[in-house]
Amino acid sequence: MAKQERALRTREALVNSASEVFDCEGFSLASLTTISSRAGVSNGALHFHFASKAALAEAVEEAASRRLGWLTRLGSEHPNAVQCLVDASHELARGLREDVVLRAGFCLSSDQAYTGQRDLRVEWRCWVEAILKRADGEGTLNENTSAQDAMLAVVAATVGFGVLGARDATWLSYRTLTRFWQLLLPRLASPVTLGALRAEGVRDAQAKNPTRIGHQSREP
């Protein structure tokens, strides 16, 4: 059991180290020697767990996909589907700021030098599409806005924030996401539910000034 636990810890260390290197250098420039050194293991140990750099990248993407699934489930706890979408987008931005594995997974999905089995952008798009269909079905989506059009706008913006946030963290900030939703929600949500929605997300509303739609945030 102790040997199996060590193997799991070594594999996790390699995935975390690879995430850091892929995030900083991209797939093509990433060195297996650098990855193993950062993880504190030998090259032989790395090749014991992963046959190639591509196999290691696949493990990073798989780990990132699990984290994406977790944050979308966390964002789906609210009974209003539109609020779920807002909350999940804040969780995604927080994850891209703070979680190098999630960030590396998205980087690999857009890296032309790497062709993997997963695409986290597609996984995010599929979730957004599903939650908007739910909103349409429950009557919380504005009748003048189609779920498909809303999906295109939300996915383009949130994925774009992730790309821009790689160089400027303000694109992934709480304020940026809040202002985006303040702009979009009047078009996206049904009038009967609009006043109850929080552009800053339910989780952040407990720690910051509530931002009801139609009221400007007090933060600078």
Summary of the structure (lengths in Angstrom):
residues: 220
radius of gyration: 19.5
end to end distance: 53.5
largest distance: 61.4
contacts: 705
relative contact order: 0.11
helix: 72%
strand: 2%
